[in-house]
Amino acid sequence: MKNKKTVLFAWCMCLWCFTPLLKAQITYHDASAFPLWGKISDNTETRYERLPATLKGVTRQPVWELGKNTAGLAVRFCSNSEQIAVRWELLADSKMDHMAWTGIKGLDLYCLEGDVWTFVNTARPYGKTNERVVISGMERKEREWMMFLPLYDGITALEIGVDSLARISPPKRMLPAKDKPVVAYGTSILQGGCASRPGMAHTNILMRRLNREFINLGFSGNGQLDYEIAEVMAQCDASLYILDFMPNVSLQQIEEKTESFFAIIRNKKPDVPILFVENPVFPPAKYTIAGMRDIEQRNQALNAIVAKLKKEGDRNVWILSSQPMIGDDGEATVDGVHFTDLGFMRYSEYLYPVIKKHLTR
């Protein structure tokens, strides 16, 4: 009898000791149960990509492939879990020599504190298939979460992990506001190159700060005024369009294509503000005669086009000078062109009051 009591006591002690571990067991939920922010169309080949399936075989192949990168996409959910984990499978397991893996193919978790989005942690990638506990040891209370997806890779599978005893559901607060998003078109910089993590791309910074959905249509090396992209943009009920393509186009392309690209949007959205952005003055350009001349000529051509549009009576078109965009100390890029987190913070600070002023409700 004594031995039975001893065994029973030992069993109870083991159960008591392991109860926290049992509580901490993670249950994964397919992220398709939760809404996505940052998509211009739901009619995509797979869930986690940016361009509608109708553009396959229509747009240039590099643009189509870059549309499968998840730049600007974010999953929103609500949970009272003591920990948040994530499992994700990458499309390509991309690597670059000038951008951190966390920015290329990691995920960023943010928590809504009042009306302010606060960074929590990054899910760091280590291969094509990844699993990470992003945060643990929290008090069990309901919180609103947003998880930004990779900037320079795609996602083929995504699951959110919470405690097995915790609740997880779609968000209860619809923030950032999804009605009338800001639609931004441009280059590798707009796509997020070379932010150290997804949350530091300037469209993601601005989405959090303005609590307004942003659509990121940045195509690395390929923001070349493809008219079918303008058609897709024009179908969106946007509050503002940002055209930030200058680093990817030649003087000839500016002169031949800018007005036509603009007209496609303007014909369908006659009153929505459209903001053009000049080419940044990249640090190396200050030291090369030809480089500086090229930037000046292209910016002059863009300014001439915007002045013409204004003269013709368009009251909702503006151009943003790039001169103070990233500062003048040369410290805002990783390679003389693509922005560091410092560059993205400076750019977002510069854009914030301009966007806020021109947003339509």
N, C-alpha and C positions, 0 to 999 in steps of 0.2 A: 504493500500500500504506500509505504514511504517512497519507494522508487517511482511509483506512478505519479505521486504528487510532485516529485522533483522534476520528472519529465514534463508534466503539465506546466509547471512554473517556468521551466526553460523555454517551452514552446511559446508561452504567453510573452515572455521577455523578448524573444526573437520577433514575434509579431509586432510588439510595441516599437522595437528598434527599427524595423523595416517599414513601418507605416508611412513615414515621410517619403521614403523611396517609392512606395506604391502610389502615393499621391502625386509624385513628380513624374510618373510615367507619361510619356508624350503620345498623344493621339493626333494623327495627321488628317487634315481635311483638304480636299481638292480646292484650289483657289478659284476654280471656275464658279464656285458657289457665291463668290463675292464680287462686287462691281469693280470695273477698271476705270481709272481716270486717264485721260490723255489720248484717247482714240478718236480719230476724225470720222471713222466709219466702223460699224459692227460687221459689215459684209467682207470680212477678211478670210484668207485661206485657212488660217488657224487663229486661235484667240489672241495670241501674244505677238501681234505685228501691227504695222502702222498704215499700210496702204490697202485700199479695197481690192478684192480679187479681180475686179474688172480691168485693172491696169496690167495684169499679167500678159506679157506679149505685146503690150501697147507702149508702156514707158520703157526707157532704156534699161538694159539688164542691170547695170550697176545701181541704178536708182531702185529697181525692184528688189534687188538683194539687200540693199541698205534699209529698205522698208521693213525687213524682217528683224532688224535690230530694235530693241524695245525702249529706245531713248524716250524719256518723257512719260512712259506708262507707269502707273502706280495702282496697287491693289489696296482697297479700303475695307476694313472690317472692325468689329467690336468684340472684345473679349474681357472676361474677368480672370483670366489665367494668371498664375504666378510666374509663368515663363512663356516666352514666344520662341518658336523654332521655325526653321524653314528647310524644305528640301526642294532642290531645283535641278533641272537638266538643261544644259546649254545646247544651242543649235550647232555651234562651231568650235567652242572652246578657244576663242581668238586670243592672240597675243600680239603686243606691240612693244617696240623698244623705247617708247617715250611716254607711256601711259600706264598707271598702276592697274594691276589686275582687279582691284576692288572697284575701280571706275569702269573698266571694260566689261566685267561680267559678275560683279558682286551686287548685293542688294542692300538698301538702306532702310532702316526702320525709324519712323517718327511717331510721336505720341501727341495727341491734341490736349493741350493744357489751357482751359478756357477757350479762347479763339486762336491760340498761338500754337504752331507746330514746333515741337522740340525734338531734336535729334536724340536717339537712344543708342543705337549701335549699328555696325555694319556686319552683314553676313559675308565672310571672306571666302572666295572660291578657291578650290584646290585641284579641280579636274572637271571633266565633262559633266559628271554627276556629283552633286554636293549636298551635304546636310550639316546644318549649324544650329546650335542654340544661340539665339541672338541676345536674349536677356533672360535672367532667372533670378529667383529669390525676391520677387516683388510681393507686396501686399495684395491679397485677393480682393480686387475691386474692379469694377467695369471701367474700361478705358477704350477710347477711340484710337485706332491705329491706321497708319498709311505706310506702305512698303513700296519704295521706288525700285524699279527693275533695271537691269543692266543697260549701259549706254551704247556699247559697241559689240554686243552679241545678242543672240536671240534666245528665247525660252521655249522649250518643247514640252516641259512638264513643271508644274509648280504646286507645292502643297504647304499649307500653314499648320504648324504644330502647336498645340496647347495641352495643358494638363488634361488627363483623361476625365477628371471630374469637373472641368471648367466648361463654361459656355462660350461659344463663338457664333457670331451672326453677322449679317451685313451691317453696315454702319447705321447708327440711329440719327446721326447728325450729317446732313448732306453738305459737308465742307471738304474741300473747296467747292464753291458753288459751281454747278455743272451747266447752268443755263448761260448761254452766250459766252463761250470760251474765247480766250485769246489764241489766235492761230499764227504761229511763227514759222517762216520758211527761210531756209538758208543752207549753211555749209557745215563742215566738220566742227567748227566752233559752236554753232547752234546745236549740233547733235550732242555736244558735251565733251569734245576733245580739248584739253586732256585733264578733266576733273579727276580728283583722286578717288571719288566715290559718287554714285548717282545723284545723291541729294545736292551736290555742289554744282551741277549744271545750272546755268543762270535761269533757264525756263522753270526748273524745279524750285529754285530759290524764290522766284517771283510768284509761282503758283502758291507756295506756302505763305509768303508775305502778304499777298493780295487776297488770299483765300478765294481765288478764281481759277478754274481749270485752264491749263495751257495745253495746246496741241503742238508737239514738237515735230516739225517736218524739216529737220536738218539732215542733209545727205552728204556725207563726207566726200569732198572733192567733186561733188555732183550737184551743187545748187546752181544749175545752169539755165534757169528760166524755162524749164520744160512745161509746155502749155497744158498738158494733161494734168499736171499737179495743180496748176491754177484752177482748172475745172473742178477738181476735188475740193480745193479750198473754198471755192465760190458756193458750193453746196452746203457749207456749214453755216449755221446761224451764229456767226461770230460777233463779238463785241468790238474787236480790233484785229487788224491784220498787220503783222510785222514782216517786212521784206528785207532780209539781212543776208543777201546773196553775193555781195561784192567781191569777196576774196576768191570766188570761183569763176568769175566771168572776165572776159577780155573787153577791151574798149569797143571792139566791133560788136560783140554780143550785147553790150549795154545799149548801144545805139540802135541795133536791129531788133531786139527782143523785149526790152523793158516795157515799152508802151503797150505792146500786144499782150504781154503777161498781165499787166495792170488792168487792161480793158476787159479781159475775161472775168476778173473778179468784180470790177466796177459795174459791168453791165448787169450782173445778177444781184449785186449789193450796192446800190447807188448811194447809200447814206452812211455806210460803215466806214469809220476812220481807217486809213491805210498809212502806215508809217514806214518810210524807207530809211535805211541805215547806211551811212557812208562806210567805205573801206577803212578798217583800222590802220593807223600808222604804226606798223610793226617795228620793233626795235632795230633790226638790221637795216631797214629802209633809211633810217637817219644817217647811215654811214655809206650808202651807195647812191650815186647820182641817178642812175637809171631806175633804181627801185623807188626812190622818192618821186621822180618824175612820173612814173607809171601810176602810182597811187593818186597823185594830184590830178592827172589827166582823167582817170576813171571817175574820181569824185566830182570833177568839174562837169563831166558828161552827165552824171546822174543828177546833179543839181540843175543843169539846164533842162532836163526832161521834167523834173518836178516843177520848176518854174513855168514851163509851158503848160502843164496840166492845170496849174493854179490860174494862169492867165486865161485858159479856156473855160474857167468857171468852177472847177472842182474845189469846194471849200473844205473837204475832208481828207486832204492829202498833205503830208508833212515829210520833212527830211531831218534826220538827226545827225548832227556833226559828230564825227568820230574822234575829234581832237582830244577831248578829256576822257575818253572812254575807259582806258585802262591805266591812266597815270603816265607820268613822263620819266619815271625812274628806271624803266627797262626791266622791272622785276616781275611782270605779270604774265610772262609766258614760259613754257617749258623748253621751247625749241626756236624761239624767235617769232613764232606764229600762234601756236595753240595755247590756250589760256591755262594757267595754273588755277588753283582755288582762289588765290588772291585776285587774279584777273577776272574770274567769274563774279567774285564778290563786288569788285569795283564796277564791273559792267552792269550788274543787277542794281546796284545803288544808283547808277547813272540813269538806267531805264525806268526805275520805279516811279518817280514823280511824273515822267512823261506819259507812261502808260496810264497811271491813275487819272491824269488830266483828261485823256482822250477816250477812256472807257465809256462805252454806251451801255445802258442798263437793259 
